[in-house]
Amino acid sequence: MNLQFFAENDVPKQSSASLKRAIRNLTKRIKEHEEYIENPYVHVPEWDDYSALRQEGLKKHWEKEIRNFNESINNRIEELKKRGDYDG
């Protein structure tokens, strides 16, 4: 079951202020995850103790979350554009 899908269903019901706040928060999360990928030791101090397979799995997980965050941002931007409330 894709929980992301259910979370996105309520986008049209959210206020423009809420959508803009979510975009800011998701943008911050993307930056955090990019930092995790660039320097995993900051997020996972025991990184060297992990197997290469586990390390790669975590990186793929972070990359997937970045894609999900970008999709959520795009959904919110599209909704704001429909409303004529997108600042760009």
Secondary structure, DSSP 8 states (H G I E B T S, - for coil): --HHHHHHTTGGGS-HHHHHHHHHHHHHHHHHHHHHHH-HHHH-TTGGGS-HHHHHHHHHHHHHHHHHHHHHHHHHHHHHHHHT----
